[in-house]
C-alpha cells in the first residue's frame, strides 16, 4: 500500500519538474517564433535560464531565424523522460513508438496551453489594466496578439465587442481534443 503512495508522490514531483522545464523551453521557442521583444526583462530571464542546455545542442542543431529547434527538442526530451520514468514507476512496458507519440502529444499540448493561458491573461489584463507598463503583461500581449489579430480579421465588426479571445480559446481546445488527445491515445495503444 505504501508503495503506491510513494509512486504517486514521485510521479507528482516528476510531472511538476518536467512540466516546469517544458513550459520554460516552450516559452523560449514561442518567443523566437513570434519575434517578441528579447529586451523585455521576463524574456531575458527565460533566455538566461534556457541558454545553458541550449547552447551545446545548437552546435548540432542550429536554430533558424524564426524557430529555435533546440528549445523544442529539449522540451520534447523532458516529456519523453516523463513518459519513460512514469512507465518504469508504474511497471509498464515501454515501447519506443508509443513513447515518442505520447511525448510529442504532451509537448504540443503544453504549447497550446501556453497560448490559451496567455490569451486568458490578455483578457484579464484588458479588463483590469490601467495603462502602466509591466514587462510580464507586455510579454503576454506579445504572445496573444498575433493569434488574436488573425482571428479578428475573420470576424465581422460587432460594434466594439471582441469575441476573438473566446473564438481563439475554442479553436485551441478543439485542436487539443481532435488532434493532440487522439495522438496521445494512439501512442498509448502501443503500450
OpenMM code with the backbone's topology and positions (N, CA, C; nanometers):
from openmm import Vec3, app, unit

residues = "UNK UNK UNK UNK UNK UNK UNK UNK UNK UNK UNK UNK UNK UNK UNK UNK UNK UNK UNK UNK UNK UNK UNK UNK UNK UNK UNK UNK UNK UNK UNK UNK UNK UNK UNK UNK UNK UNK UNK UNK UNK UNK UNK UNK UNK UNK UNK UNK UNK UNK UNK UNK UNK UNK UNK UNK UNK UNK UNK UNK UNK UNK UNK UNK UNK UNK UNK UNK UNK UNK UNK UNK UNK UNK UNK UNK UNK UNK UNK UNK UNK UNK UNK UNK UNK UNK UNK UNK UNK UNK UNK UNK UNK UNK UNK UNK UNK UNK UNK UNK UNK UNK UNK UNK UNK UNK UNK UNK UNK UNK UNK UNK UNK UNK UNK UNK UNK UNK UNK UNK UNK UNK UNK UNK UNK UNK UNK UNK UNK UNK UNK UNK UNK UNK UNK UNK UNK UNK UNK UNK UNK UNK UNK UNK UNK UNK UNK UNK UNK UNK UNK UNK UNK UNK UNK UNK UNK UNK UNK UNK UNK UNK UNK UNK UNK UNK UNK UNK UNK UNK UNK UNK UNK UNK UNK UNK UNK UNK UNK UNK UNK UNK UNK UNK UNK UNK UNK UNK UNK UNK UNK".split()
positions = [
    Vec3(0.0819, -0.1193, 0.0000),
    Vec3(0.0000, 0.0000, 0.0000),
    Vec3(0.0859, 0.1251, 0.0000),
    Vec3(0.1907, 0.1290, 0.0828),
    Vec3(0.2747, 0.2488, 0.0897),
    Vec3(0.3547, 0.2675, -0.0381),
    Vec3(0.3794, 0.1566, -0.1123),
    Vec3(0.4498, 0.1665, -0.2397),
    Vec3(0.3713, 0.2517, -0.3388),
    Vec3(0.2386, 0.2403, -0.3381),
    Vec3(0.1534, 0.3193, -0.4264),
    Vec3(0.1601, 0.4665, -0.3898),
    Vec3(0.1609, 0.4970, -0.2599),
    Vec3(0.1697, 0.6361, -0.2168),
    Vec3(0.3024, 0.6976, -0.2591),
    Vec3(0.4088, 0.6220, -0.2421),
    Vec3(0.5404, 0.6708, -0.2814),
    Vec3(0.5486, 0.6887, -0.4326),
    Vec3(0.4938, 0.5958, -0.5078),
    Vec3(0.4927, 0.6063, -0.6534),
    Vec3(0.4141, 0.7288, -0.6983),
    Vec3(0.2985, 0.7513, -0.6389),
    Vec3(0.2180, 0.8681, -0.6738),
    Vec3(0.2906, 0.9979, -0.6406),
    Vec3(0.3600, 1.0019, -0.5275),
    Vec3(0.4352, 1.1213, -0.4904),
    Vec3(0.5503, 1.1452, -0.5872),
    Vec3(0.6190, 1.0381, -0.6251),
    Vec3(0.7287, 1.0524, -0.7211),
    Vec3(0.6776, 1.0972, -0.8575),
    Vec3(0.5645, 1.0439, -0.9004),
    Vec3(0.5055, 1.0856, -1.0282),
    Vec3(0.4655, 1.2327, -1.0218),
    Vec3(0.4087, 1.2759, -0.9097),
    Vec3(0.3721, 1.4164, -0.8933),
    Vec3(0.4950, 1.5062, -0.9040),
    Vec3(0.6024, 1.4713, -0.8326),
    Vec3(0.7248, 1.5518, -0.8392),
    Vec3(0.7840, 1.5519, -0.9790),
    Vec3(0.7852, 1.4365, -1.0427),
    Vec3(0.8363, 1.4254, -1.1784),
    Vec3(0.7523, 1.5094, -1.2745),
    Vec3(0.6218, 1.5011, -1.2638),
    Vec3(0.5327, 1.5783, -1.3506),
    Vec3(0.5531, 1.7275, -1.3321),
    Vec3(0.5665, 1.7705, -1.2079),
    Vec3(0.5853, 1.9123, -1.1802),
    Vec3(0.7169, 1.9630, -1.2367),
    Vec3(0.8228, 1.8891, -1.2142),
    Vec3(0.9550, 1.9302, -1.2623),
    Vec3(0.9622, 1.9302, -1.4145),
    Vec3(0.9149, 1.8237, -1.4780),
    Vec3(0.9220, 1.8185, -1.6242),
    Vec3(0.8280, 1.9204, -1.6889),
    Vec3(0.7127, 1.9442, -1.6278),
    Vec3(0.6209, 2.0450, -1.6826),
    Vec3(0.6832, 2.1839, -1.6740),
    Vec3(0.7460, 2.2172, -1.5604),
    Vec3(0.8096, 2.3480, -1.5456),
    Vec3(0.9181, 2.3670, -1.6510),
    Vec3(1.0046, 2.2682, -1.6646),
    Vec3(1.1140, 2.2780, -1.7633),
    Vec3(1.0591, 2.2856, -1.9047),
    Vec3(0.9565, 2.2077, -1.9343),
    Vec3(0.8968, 2.2090, -2.0676),
    Vec3(0.8337, 2.3439, -2.0978),
    Vec3(0.7602, 2.3992, -2.0023),
    Vec3(0.6959, 2.5291, -2.0246),
    Vec3(0.7995, 2.6396, -2.0466),
    Vec3(0.9080, 2.6396, -1.9708),
    Vec3(1.0118, 2.7409, -1.9887),
    Vec3(1.0750, 2.7286, -2.1270),
    Vec3(1.1057, 2.6067, -2.1685),
    Vec3(1.1663, 2.5862, -2.3004),
    Vec3(1.0688, 2.6193, -2.4131),
    Vec3(0.9424, 2.5862, -2.3953),
    Vec3(0.8434, 2.6214, -2.4964),
    Vec3(0.8209, 2.7720, -2.5020),
    Vec3(0.8316, 2.8391, -2.3876),
    Vec3(0.8261, 2.9859, -2.3887),
    Vec3(0.9390, 3.0403, -2.4754),
    Vec3(1.0570, 2.9857, -2.4602),
    Vec3(1.1710, 3.0292, -2.5413),
    Vec3(1.1434, 3.0049, -2.6900),
    Vec3(1.0870, 2.8891, -2.7226),
    Vec3(1.0521, 2.8565, -2.8610),
    Vec3(0.9495, 2.9557, -2.9155),
    Vec3(0.8453, 2.9828, -2.8369),
    Vec3(0.7380, 3.0724, -2.8805),
    Vec3(0.7881, 3.2159, -2.8921),
    Vec3(0.8731, 3.2589, -2.7996),
    Vec3(0.9253, 3.3951, -2.8055),
    Vec3(1.0024, 3.4183, -2.9347),
    Vec3(1.0809, 3.3209, -2.9760),
    Vec3(1.1541, 3.3363, -3.1013),
    Vec3(1.0608, 3.3214, -3.2207),
    Vec3(0.9654, 3.2305, -3.2135),
    Vec3(0.8723, 3.2084, -3.3237),
    Vec3(0.7911, 3.3351, -3.3520),
    Vec3(0.7497, 3.4049, -3.2464),
    Vec3(0.6677, 3.5245, -3.2622),
    Vec3(0.7503, 3.6528, -3.2691),
    Vec3(0.8825, 3.6387, -3.2606),
    Vec3(0.9730, 3.7533, -3.2685),
    Vec3(0.9363, 3.8610, -3.1655),
    Vec3(0.9209, 3.8178, -3.0412),
    Vec3(0.8851, 3.9109, -2.9342),
    Vec3(1.0082, 3.9893, -2.8896),
    Vec3(0.9861, 4.0830, -2.8026),
    Vec3(1.0922, 4.1706, -2.7536),
    Vec3(1.1845, 4.0920, -2.6602),
    Vec3(1.3070, 4.0659, -2.7048),
    Vec3(1.4015, 3.9922, -2.6222),
    Vec3(1.4698, 4.0816, -2.5192),
    Vec3(1.4436, 4.2109, -2.5237),
    Vec3(1.4990, 4.3008, -2.4234),
    Vec3(1.4059, 4.3171, -2.3044),
    Vec3(1.2891, 4.2568, -2.3124),
    Vec3(1.1953, 4.2534, -2.2013),
    Vec3(1.2628, 4.1766, -2.0867),
    Vec3(1.2558, 4.2258, -1.9631),
    Vec3(1.3214, 4.1549, -1.8518),
    Vec3(1.2749, 4.0104, -1.8323),
    Vec3(1.1483, 3.9832, -1.8574),
    Vec3(1.0990, 3.8460, -1.8431),
    Vec3(1.1580, 3.7593, -1.9541),
    Vec3(1.1654, 3.8124, -2.0755),
    Vec3(1.2281, 3.7388, -2.1857),
    Vec3(1.3746, 3.7125, -2.1553),
    Vec3(1.4423, 3.8107, -2.0990),
    Vec3(1.5829, 3.7939, -2.0638),
    Vec3(1.6005, 3.6840, -1.9583),
    Vec3(1.5091, 3.6775, -1.8630),
    Vec3(1.5165, 3.5720, -1.7613),
    Vec3(1.4987, 3.4347, -1.8255),
    Vec3(1.4051, 3.4241, -1.9178),
    Vec3(1.3823, 3.2964, -1.9870),
    Vec3(1.5054, 3.2595, -2.0684),
    Vec3(1.5655, 3.3564, -2.1358),
    Vec3(1.6855, 3.3313, -2.2155),
    Vec3(1.7992, 3.2845, -2.1253),
    Vec3(1.8183, 3.3503, -2.0111),
    Vec3(1.9259, 3.3103, -1.9195),
    Vec3(1.9038, 3.1710, -1.8619),
    Vec3(1.7782, 3.1355, -1.8340),
    Vec3(1.7503, 3.0019, -1.7800),
    Vec3(1.7702, 2.8926, -1.8842),
    Vec3(1.7427, 2.9236, -2.0099),
    Vec3(1.7450, 2.8190, -2.1118),
    Vec3(1.8750, 2.8128, -2.1914),
    Vec3(1.9576, 2.9143, -2.1844),
    Vec3(2.0827, 2.9128, -2.2609),
    Vec3(2.1770, 2.7976, -2.2238),
    Vec3(2.1978, 2.7655, -2.0951),
    Vec3(2.2924, 2.6568, -2.0640),
    Vec3(2.2606, 2.5227, -2.1315),
    Vec3(2.1362, 2.4748, -2.1317),
    Vec3(2.1145, 2.3480, -2.2034),
    Vec3(2.1060, 2.3650, -2.3555),
    Vec3(2.0705, 2.4850, -2.4016),
    Vec3(2.0506, 2.5030, -2.5453),
    Vec3(2.1803, 2.5264, -2.6225),
    Vec3(2.2751, 2.5972, -2.5647),
    Vec3(2.3970, 2.6316, -2.6382),
    Vec3(2.4752, 2.5101, -2.6879),
    Vec3(2.4966, 2.4055, -2.6061),
    Vec3(2.5673, 2.2887, -2.6610),
    Vec3(2.4897, 2.2189, -2.7740),
    Vec3(2.3573, 2.2148, -2.7616),
    Vec3(2.2769, 2.1483, -2.8634),
    Vec3(2.2730, 2.2286, -2.9935),
    Vec3(2.2870, 2.3587, -2.9847),
    Vec3(2.2831, 2.4427, -3.1043),
    Vec3(2.4015, 2.4178, -3.1970),
    Vec3(2.5085, 2.3600, -3.1445),
    Vec3(2.6210, 2.3250, -3.2318),
    Vec3(2.5800, 2.2152, -3.3286),
    Vec3(2.4925, 2.1254, -3.2817),
    Vec3(2.4449, 2.0163, -3.3664),
    Vec3(2.3178, 2.0522, -3.4429),
    Vec3(2.2329, 2.1320, -3.3814),
    Vec3(2.1026, 2.1653, -3.4376),
    Vec3(2.0843, 2.3170, -3.4341),
    Vec3(2.1364, 2.3873, -3.5348),
    Vec3(2.1260, 2.5335, -3.5310),
    Vec3(1.9815, 2.5797, -3.5464),
    Vec3(1.9519, 2.6944, -3.4875),
    Vec3(1.8167, 2.7482, -3.4974),
    Vec3(1.8068, 2.8355, -3.6215),
    Vec3(1.6879, 2.8419, -3.6744),
    Vec3(1.6644, 2.9317, -3.7867),
    Vec3(1.6274, 3.0675, -3.7296),
    Vec3(1.6008, 3.1615, -3.8171),
    Vec3(1.5657, 3.2958, -3.7690),
    Vec3(1.4340, 3.2942, -3.6929),
    Vec3(1.3430, 3.2050, -3.7334),
    Vec3(1.2104, 3.2039, -3.6729),
    Vec3(1.1904, 3.0940, -3.5699),
    Vec3(1.2586, 2.9815, -3.5838),
    Vec3(1.2335, 2.8681, -3.4957),
    Vec3(1.3600, 2.8263, -3.4219),
    Vec3(1.3431, 2.8026, -3.2934),
    Vec3(1.4525, 2.7539, -3.2098),
    Vec3(1.4294, 2.6038, -3.1891),
    Vec3(1.4804, 2.5253, -3.2841),
    Vec3(1.4561, 2.3814, -3.2819),
    Vec3(1.5174, 2.3144, -3.1595),
    Vec3(1.6279, 2.3680, -3.1104),
    Vec3(1.6927, 2.3095, -2.9926),
    Vec3(1.6007, 2.3206, -2.8709),
    Vec3(1.5336, 2.4340, -2.8550),
    Vec3(1.4423, 2.4517, -2.7414),
    Vec3(1.3268, 2.3531, -2.7501),
    Vec3(1.2716, 2.3355, -2.8705),
    Vec3(1.1619, 2.2406, -2.8851),
    Vec3(1.2093, 2.0979, -2.8599),
    Vec3(1.3283, 2.0648, -2.9081),
    Vec3(1.3806, 1.9286, -2.8913),
    Vec3(1.4052, 1.8953, -2.7441),
    Vec3(1.4582, 1.9902, -2.6688),
    Vec3(1.4821, 1.9635, -2.5264),
    Vec3(1.3494, 1.9563, -2.4504),
    Vec3(1.2528, 2.0421, -2.4872),
    Vec3(1.1202, 2.0343, -2.4241),
    Vec3(1.0575, 1.8976, -2.4522),
    Vec3(1.0701, 1.8532, -2.5751),
    Vec3(1.0206, 1.7203, -2.6137),
    Vec3(1.0937, 1.6117, -2.5359),
    Vec3(1.2243, 1.6285, -2.5147),
    Vec3(1.3029, 1.5306, -2.4391),
    Vec3(1.2564, 1.5217, -2.2946),
    Vec3(1.2205, 1.6344, -2.2353),
    Vec3(1.1671, 1.6315, -2.0984),
    Vec3(1.0368, 1.5523, -2.0929),
    Vec3(0.9535, 1.5674, -2.1941),
    Vec3(0.8279, 1.4924, -2.1952),
    Vec3(0.8526, 1.3437, -2.2202),
    Vec3(0.9511, 1.3110, -2.3043),
    Vec3(0.9891, 1.1701, -2.3222),
    Vec3(1.0388, 1.1108, -2.1907),
    Vec3(1.1234, 1.1868, -2.1222),
    Vec3(1.1756, 1.1418, -1.9933),
    Vec3(1.0619, 1.1168, -1.8949),
    Vec3(0.9646, 1.2058, -1.8933),
    Vec3(0.8492, 1.1902, -1.8046),
    Vec3(0.7737, 1.0614, -1.8362),
    Vec3(0.7493, 1.0347, -1.9639),
    Vec3(0.6745, 0.9152, -2.0029),
    Vec3(0.7518, 0.7886, -1.9645),
    Vec3(0.8817, 0.7877, -1.9893),
    Vec3(0.9632, 0.6688, -1.9602),
    Vec3(0.9700, 0.6427, -1.8102),
    Vec3(0.9975, 0.7467, -1.7316),
    Vec3(1.0086, 0.7269, -1.5862),
    Vec3(0.8733, 0.6872, -1.5266),
    Vec3(0.7643, 0.7476, -1.5752),
    Vec3(0.6317, 0.7102, -1.5253),
    Vec3(0.6011, 0.5645, -1.5589),
    Vec3(0.6376, 0.5225, -1.6785),
    Vec3(0.6147, 0.3824, -1.7165),
    Vec3(0.6975, 0.2880, -1.6289),
    Vec3(0.8201, 0.3269, -1.5993),
    Vec3(0.9039, 0.2431, -1.5125),
    Vec3(0.8493, 0.2377, -1.3697),
    Vec3(0.8035, 0.3517, -1.3181),
    Vec3(0.7494, 0.3537, -1.1824),
    Vec3(0.6201, 0.2735, -1.1716),
    Vec3(0.5394, 0.2772, -1.2760),
    Vec3(0.4155, 0.2002, -1.2752),
    Vec3(0.4350, 0.0586, -1.3286),
    Vec3(0.5615, 0.0236, -1.3564),
    Vec3(0.5985, -0.1106, -1.4030),
    Vec3(0.5246, -0.1482, -1.5313),
    Vec3(0.5161, -0.0524, -1.6232),
    Vec3(0.4543, -0.0759, -1.7541),
    Vec3(0.5629, -0.1082, -1.8552),
    Vec3(0.5228, -0.1693, -1.9632),
    Vec3(0.6157, -0.1922, -2.0734),
    Vec3(0.6407, -0.0610, -2.1461),
    Vec3(0.7584, -0.0472, -2.2016),
    Vec3(0.7939, 0.0739, -2.2735),
    Vec3(0.8105, 0.0383, -2.4205),
    Vec3(0.7430, 0.1136, -2.5056),
    Vec3(0.7524, 0.0958, -2.6493),
    Vec3(0.8045, 0.2260, -2.7078),
    Vec3(0.9055, 0.2195, -2.7930),
    Vec3(0.9689, 0.3399, -2.8472),
    Vec3(0.8705, 0.4249, -2.9266),
    Vec3(0.7938, 0.3632, -3.0157),
    Vec3(0.6976, 0.4383, -3.0963),
    Vec3(0.5908, 0.5054, -3.0121),
    Vec3(0.5363, 0.4313, -2.9176),
    Vec3(0.4345, 0.4877, -2.8295),
    Vec3(0.4888, 0.5989, -2.7424),
    Vec3(0.6113, 0.5802, -2.6921),
    Vec3(0.6737, 0.6819, -2.6085),
    Vec3(0.6950, 0.8112, -2.6859),
    Vec3(0.7402, 0.7995, -2.8103),
    Vec3(0.7631, 0.9189, -2.8924),
    Vec3(0.6314, 0.9904, -2.9215),
    Vec3(0.5271, 0.9162, -2.9548),
    Vec3(0.3973, 0.9787, -2.9833),
    Vec3(0.3394, 1.0472, -2.8603),
    Vec3(0.3473, 0.9803, -2.7469),
    Vec3(0.2946, 1.0404, -2.6237),
    Vec3(0.3763, 1.1629, -2.5858),
    Vec3(0.5086, 1.1559, -2.5968),
    Vec3(0.5938, 1.2714, -2.5663),
    Vec3(0.5653, 1.3892, -2.6578),
    Vec3(0.5464, 1.3615, -2.7873),
    Vec3(0.5142, 1.4685, -2.8821),
    Vec3(0.3776, 1.5289, -2.8518),
    Vec3(0.2796, 1.4441, -2.8232),
    Vec3(0.1455, 1.4940, -2.7899),
    Vec3(0.1492, 1.5795, -2.6640),
    Vec3(0.2224, 1.5343, -2.5625),
    Vec3(0.2320, 1.6124, -2.4385),
    Vec3(0.3001, 1.7466, -2.4622),
    Vec3(0.4035, 1.7485, -2.5446),
    Vec3(0.4742, 1.8734, -2.5738),
    Vec3(0.3838, 1.9710, -2.6481),
    Vec3(0.3152, 1.9226, -2.7503),
    Vec3(0.2237, 2.0094, -2.8259),
    Vec3(0.1070, 2.0565, -2.7397),
    Vec3(0.0604, 1.9692, -2.6505),
    Vec3(-0.0483, 2.0067, -2.5591),
    Vec3(-0.0034, 2.1225, -2.4688),
    Vec3(0.1171, 2.1135, -2.4175),
    Vec3(0.1686, 2.2200, -2.3315),
    Vec3(0.1870, 2.3499, -2.4103),
    Vec3(0.2277, 2.3397, -2.5363),
    Vec3(0.2427, 2.4603, -2.6175),
    Vec3(0.1073, 2.5280, -2.6399),
    Vec3(0.0055, 2.4498, -2.6705),
    Vec3(-0.1276, 2.5072, -2.6890),
    Vec3(-0.1827, 2.5615, -2.5577),
    Vec3(-0.1486, 2.4976, -2.4463),
    Vec3(-0.1881, 2.5520, -2.3157),
    Vec3(-0.1232, 2.6870, -2.2900),
    Vec3(0.0015, 2.7041, -2.3306),
    Vec3(0.0681, 2.8341, -2.3152),
    Vec3(-0.0071, 2.9430, -2.3907),
    Vec3(-0.0496, 2.9124, -2.5128),
    Vec3(-0.1274, 3.0096, -2.5893),
    Vec3(-0.2610, 3.0381, -2.5215),
    Vec3(-0.3268, 2.9338, -2.4717),
    Vec3(-0.4553, 2.9522, -2.4039),
    Vec3(-0.4398, 3.0390, -2.2798),
    Vec3(-0.3392, 3.0102, -2.1971),
    Vec3(-0.3186, 3.0878, -2.0754),
    Vec3(-0.2797, 3.2314, -2.1070),
    Vec3(-0.2029, 3.2518, -2.2131),
    Vec3(-0.1648, 3.3892, -2.2473),
    Vec3(-0.2864, 3.4674, -2.2959),
    Vec3(-0.3771, 3.4025, -2.3686),
    Vec3(-0.4989, 3.4720, -2.4129),
    Vec3(-0.5878, 3.5050, -2.2936),
    Vec3(-0.6019, 3.4099, -2.2011),
    Vec3(-0.6800, 3.4380, -2.0797),
    Vec3(-0.6173, 3.5522, -2.0002),
    Vec3(-0.4847, 3.5507, -1.9881),
    Vec3(-0.4151, 3.6602, -1.9205),
    Vec3(-0.4356, 3.7914, -1.9911),
    Vec3(-0.4326, 3.7903, -2.1234),
    Vec3(-0.4534, 3.9125, -2.2010),
    Vec3(-0.5930, 3.9694, -2.1770),
    Vec3(-0.6932, 3.8808, -2.1717),
    Vec3(-0.8303, 3.9259, -2.1472),
    Vec3(-0.8403, 3.9896, -2.0084),
    Vec3(-0.7829, 3.9236, -1.9083),
    Vec3(-0.7866, 3.9806, -1.7725),
    Vec3(-0.7125, 4.1133, -1.7660),
    Vec3(-0.6005, 4.1214, -1.8352),
    Vec3(-0.5243, 4.2462, -1.8370),
    Vec3(-0.6068, 4.3580, -1.8994),
    Vec3(-0.6750, 4.3267, -2.0090),
    Vec3(-0.7523, 4.4312, -2.0762),
    Vec3(-0.8664, 4.4821, -1.9880),
    Vec3(-0.9167, 4.3978, -1.8997),
    Vec3(-1.0227, 4.4410, -1.8098),
    Vec3(-0.9688, 4.5200, -1.6910),
    Vec3(-0.8530, 4.4813, -1.6401),
    Vec3(-0.8038, 4.5369, -1.5148),
    Vec3(-0.6915, 4.6386, -1.5301),
    Vec3(-0.6303, 4.6460, -1.6464),
    Vec3(-0.5119, 4.7288, -1.6636),
    Vec3(-0.5469, 4.8773, -1.6632),
    Vec3(-0.4557, 4.9538, -1.6045),
    Vec3(-0.4724, 5.0986, -1.6010),
    Vec3(-0.3693, 5.1680, -1.6883),
    Vec3(-0.3085, 5.0954, -1.7797),
    Vec3(-0.2187, 5.1555, -1.8761),
    Vec3(-0.0732, 5.1622, -1.8358),
    Vec3(-0.0362, 5.1145, -1.7188),
    Vec3(0.1038, 5.1168, -1.6771),
    Vec3(0.1827, 5.0067, -1.7461),
    Vec3(0.3147, 5.0237, -1.7505),
    Vec3(0.3998, 4.9237, -1.8141),
    Vec3(0.4371, 4.8158, -1.7134),
    Vec3(0.4216, 4.6920, -1.7553),
    Vec3(0.4631, 4.5776, -1.6776),
    Vec3(0.5244, 4.4789, -1.7761),
    Vec3(0.6512, 4.4382, -1.7562),
    Vec3(0.7145, 4.3512, -1.8550),
    Vec3(0.6443, 4.2173, -1.8732),
    Vec3(0.5891, 4.1619, -1.7666),
    Vec3(0.5184, 4.0335, -1.7775),
    Vec3(0.3920, 4.0497, -1.8615),
    Vec3(0.3184, 4.1568, -1.8372),
    Vec3(0.1959, 4.1807, -1.9126),
    Vec3(0.2267, 4.2101, -2.0590),
    Vec3(0.3360, 4.2806, -2.0824),
    Vec3(0.3775, 4.3098, -2.2196),
    Vec3(0.4113, 4.1810, -2.2937),
    Vec3(0.4746, 4.0876, -2.2252),
    Vec3(0.5083, 3.9594, -2.2853),
    Vec3(0.3824, 3.8787, -2.3175),
    Vec3(0.2857, 3.8800, -2.2278),
    Vec3(0.1589, 3.8099, -2.2528),
    Vec3(0.0896, 3.8680, -2.3753),
    Vec3(0.0910, 4.0003, -2.3876),
    Vec3(0.0313, 4.0644, -2.5052),
    Vec3(0.1017, 4.0215, -2.6322),
    Vec3(0.2337, 4.0179, -2.6285),
    Vec3(0.3079, 3.9846, -2.7500),
    Vec3(0.2889, 3.8390, -2.7918),
    Vec3(0.2527, 3.7521, -2.6988),
    Vec3(0.2237, 3.6125, -2.7340),
    Vec3(0.0807, 3.5988, -2.7858),
    Vec3(-0.0132, 3.6714, -2.7280),
    Vec3(-0.1546, 3.6554, -2.7639),
    Vec3(-0.1957, 3.7314, -2.8892),
    Vec3(-0.1417, 3.8509, -2.9081),
    Vec3(-0.1915, 3.9360, -3.0158),
    Vec3(-0.1741, 3.8794, -3.1569),
    Vec3(-0.0649, 3.8081, -3.1905),
    Vec3(-0.0583, 3.7547, -3.3274),
    Vec3(-0.1744, 3.6601, -3.3612),
    Vec3(-0.2107, 3.5739, -3.2688),
    Vec3(-0.3223, 3.4823, -3.2923),
    Vec3(-0.4550, 3.5577, -3.2932),
    Vec3(-0.4720, 3.6489, -3.1997),
    Vec3(-0.5977, 3.7235, -3.1913),
    Vec3(-0.6177, 3.8142, -3.3119),
    Vec3(-0.5107, 3.8743, -3.3623),
    Vec3(-0.5259, 3.9644, -3.4776),
    Vec3(-0.5663, 3.8874, -3.6024),
    Vec3(-0.5183, 3.7637, -3.6173),
    Vec3(-0.5610, 3.6818, -3.7321),
    Vec3(-0.7095, 3.6471, -3.7222),
    Vec3(-0.7542, 3.6178, -3.6031),
    Vec3(-0.8959, 3.5835, -3.5853),
    Vec3(-0.9829, 3.7077, -3.6018),
    Vec3(-0.9348, 3.8233, -3.5574),
    Vec3(-1.0120, 3.9478, -3.5718),
    Vec3(-1.0348, 3.9825, -3.7184),
    Vec3(-0.9401, 3.9468, -3.8046),
    Vec3(-0.9579, 3.9744, -3.9476),
    Vec3(-1.0716, 3.8918, -4.0064),
    Vec3(-1.0976, 3.7747, -3.9488),
    Vec3(-1.2032, 3.6878, -3.9999),
    Vec3(-1.3412, 3.7240, -3.9453),
    Vec3(-1.3440, 3.7835, -3.8270),
    Vec3(-1.4721, 3.8158, -3.7642),
    Vec3(-1.5254, 3.9491, -3.8159),
    Vec3(-1.6562, 3.9580, -3.8334),
    Vec3(-1.7132, 4.0878, -3.8713),
    Vec3(-1.7096, 4.1830, -3.7517),
    Vec3(-1.7157, 4.3118, -3.7808),
    Vec3(-1.7175, 4.4122, -3.6745),
    Vec3(-1.8475, 4.3999, -3.5961),
    Vec3(-1.8343, 4.3940, -3.4652),
    Vec3(-1.9515, 4.3753, -3.3793),
    Vec3(-1.9737, 4.4950, -3.2877),
    Vec3(-1.9380, 4.6129, -3.3335),
    Vec3(-1.9659, 4.7340, -3.2579),
    Vec3(-1.8901, 4.7444, -3.1274),
    Vec3(-1.7638, 4.7121, -3.1271),
    Vec3(-1.6822, 4.7266, -3.0072),
    Vec3(-1.6697, 4.6014, -2.9232),
    Vec3(-1.7482, 4.4991, -2.9522),
    Vec3(-1.7357, 4.3727, -2.8803),
    Vec3(-1.6301, 4.2867, -2.9488),
    Vec3(-1.5410, 4.2303, -2.8706),
    Vec3(-1.4323, 4.1495, -2.9256),
    Vec3(-1.4502, 4.0053, -2.8805),
    Vec3(-1.4920, 3.9220, -2.9744),
    Vec3(-1.5101, 3.7801, -2.9456),
    Vec3(-1.3894, 3.6973, -2.9885),
    Vec3(-1.2836, 3.7615, -3.0347),
    Vec3(-1.1676, 3.6866, -3.0824),
    Vec3(-1.1001, 3.6042, -2.9727),
    Vec3(-1.0880, 3.6516, -2.8479),
    Vec3(-1.0280, 3.5643, -2.7459),
    Vec3(-1.1096, 3.4375, -2.7214),
    Vec3(-1.2415, 3.4519, -2.7180),
    Vec3(-1.3263, 3.3357, -2.6951),
    Vec3(-1.3145, 3.2375, -2.8121),
    Vec3(-1.3146, 3.2883, -2.9351),
    Vec3(-1.3028, 3.2018, -3.0519),
    Vec3(-1.1648, 3.1362, -3.0571),
    Vec3(-1.0598, 3.2107, -3.0203),
    Vec3(-0.9243, 3.1539, -3.0200),
    Vec3(-0.9131, 3.0401, -2.9193),
    Vec3(-0.9686, 3.0594, -2.8008),
    Vec3(-0.9625, 2.9546, -2.6981),
    Vec3(-1.0433, 2.8320, -2.7421),
    Vec3(-1.1584, 2.8555, -2.8042),
    Vec3(-1.2390, 2.7432, -2.8543),
    Vec3(-1.1609, 2.6666, -2.9611),
    Vec3(-1.0960, 2.7379, -3.0533),
    Vec3(-1.0177, 2.6711, -3.1577),
    Vec3(-0.8999, 2.5933, -3.0995),
    Vec3(-0.8309, 2.6529, -3.0021),
    Vec3(-0.7194, 2.5830, -2.9382),
    Vec3(-0.7670, 2.4560, -2.8680),
    Vec3(-0.8800, 2.4646, -2.7995),
    Vec3(-0.9327, 2.3467, -2.7302),
    Vec3(-0.9791, 2.2392, -2.8295),
    Vec3(-1.0340, 2.2827, -2.9436),
    Vec3(-1.0727, 2.1856, -3.0458),
    Vec3(-0.9509, 2.1145, -3.1037),
    Vec3(-0.8428, 2.1875, -3.1235),
    Vec3(-0.7194, 2.1241, -3.1720),
    Vec3(-0.6701, 2.0222, -3.0703),
    Vec3(-0.6775, 2.0577, -2.9433),
    Vec3(-0.6364, 1.9627, -2.8391),
    Vec3(-0.7254, 1.8382, -2.8422),
    Vec3(-0.8564, 1.8583, -2.8528),
    Vec3(-0.9490, 1.7443, -2.8498),
    Vec3(-0.9420, 1.6582, -2.9753),
    Vec3(-0.9221, 1.7204, -3.0913),
    Vec3(-0.9308, 1.6462, -3.2172),
    Vec3(-0.7961, 1.6003, -3.2727),
    Vec3(-0.6863, 1.6595, -3.2244),
    Vec3(-0.5554, 1.6214, -3.2763),
    Vec3(-0.4647, 1.5665, -3.1662),
    Vec3(-0.4474, 1.6435, -3.0588),
    Vec3(-0.3492, 1.6087, -2.9563),
    Vec3(-0.3920, 1.4857, -2.8764),
    Vec3(-0.5145, 1.4842, -2.8272),
    Vec3(-0.5595, 1.3705, -2.7462),
    Vec3(-0.5651, 1.2415, -2.8282),
    Vec3(-0.6159, 1.2431, -2.9548),
    Vec3(-0.6074, 1.1190, -3.0339),
    Vec3(-0.4638, 1.0736, -3.0596),
    Vec3(-0.3719, 1.1693, -3.0783),
    Vec3(-0.2316, 1.1329, -3.0966),
    Vec3(-0.1767, 1.0655, -2.9711),
    Vec3(-0.2088, 1.1196, -2.8540),
    Vec3(-0.1656, 1.0602, -2.7273),
    Vec3(-0.2286, 0.9213, -2.7077),
    Vec3(-0.3575, 0.9097, -2.7398),
    Vec3(-0.4243, 0.7794, -2.7262),
    Vec3(-0.3665, 0.6771, -2.8227),
    Vec3(-0.3308, 0.7202, -2.9430),
    Vec3(-0.2678, 0.6294, -3.0384),
    Vec3(-0.1327, 0.5820, -2.9863),
    Vec3(-0.0586, 0.6727, -2.9197),
    Vec3(0.0674, 0.6333, -2.8579),
    Vec3(0.0472, 0.5355, -2.7440),
    Vec3(-0.0590, 0.5523, -2.6665),
    Vec3(-0.0886, 0.4599, -2.5556),
    Vec3(-0.1305, 0.3230, -2.6064),
    Vec3(-0.1787, 0.3186, -2.7293),
    Vec3(-0.2186, 0.1914, -2.7895),
    Vec3(-0.0988, 0.0965, -2.7998),
    Vec3(0.0218, 0.1524, -2.8147),
    Vec3(0.1426, 0.0706, -2.8279),
    Vec3(0.1910, 0.0152, -2.6939),
    Vec3(0.1460, 0.0711, -2.5818),
    Vec3(0.1934, 0.0249, -2.4511),
    Vec3(0.1239, -0.1025, -2.4100),
] * unit.nanometer
topology = app.Topology()
chain = topology.addChain("A")
for resn in residues:
    res = topology.addResidue(resn, chain)
    for name in ("N", "CA", "C"):
        topology.addAtom(name, app.Element.getBySymbol(name[0]), res)
